[in-house]
C-alpha cells in the first residue's frame, strides 16, 4: 500500500470507531429515557452520529441513518409497547433521519468532487511549474517582495527559492532602482522585452521578460534566457 492508501485506511478505521462509540452511547441513552418515560429531546442525539456518518461515508451514511432510525423505532415499540402515537412519532423521526442524512451525503459528495478537481488542478499546475523551461518568479506588487520561484528561475539566478523568498526584487534579480519599477511605477507593458536578470554570482544574463498582473496584485514574471552575445549555438547535423 502507498502512503495515501494507508492514511485513508487509518482515517476510515478511526471514523468507524467514532460512529460505533456514538451509536452505543445513543442506544444506551435511548433505553434509559424510554424506560423512565422520557420521550422528548434525546432523539436529537441521533443526529450527531447520523450527520457524521453521512458526511464521512455518504451513501453508506444514509443506510446507517436508516438503520439507526429502525433501531430507534424498535426501542420505542419494545419498551413503551405498541402505542400508536409513539410509533407514528418514531416513524416520522426515522424519515427525518434519512432525509437529513441524504442531504448531508449529497453536500459531502459535492465537496468531495470539488476537492478532487482542485487536487487535479494543483497536480497539473505543479507539473507545469516544475517542468516548464522558463523561469517564473511571483512578486507581491505592493511590497515587491519575492514570494515564489520555480526550478528554472533557481537555475537562471543561482539562488534557491528559499533564498529568494522575502527579498525585494530591486537590485536582487532586477537592476531597476526602488521606485522605478517598470510595471508598478512607470506603468509600462513588458511583453517578451529584452531585459537582464541579475544572478547570485553578481553577474547578469540577457532574457526575454514578460510580466503579467495576476490575482491579489501579484506580478507574474516570466524569463526566457537569450543566447549570450559572442556565443554561437551548435546544431547537430
Protein Blocks (a to p, Z undefined) as FASTA:
>chain_A
ZZklmmmmmmmmmmmmmmmmmmmmmmmmmmmmmmnopaghjlmmmmmmmmmmmmmnommm
mmmmmmmmmmmmmmmmmmnopafklmmmmmmmmmmmmmmmmmmmmmmmmmmmmmmmmmmm
mmmmmmmmmmpccdcddddfklopafbdcfklmmmnopafklmgopafehklpmbdehia
fklmnopacehiacddddfkopacdddddddddehhiacddddddddehiacdddZZ
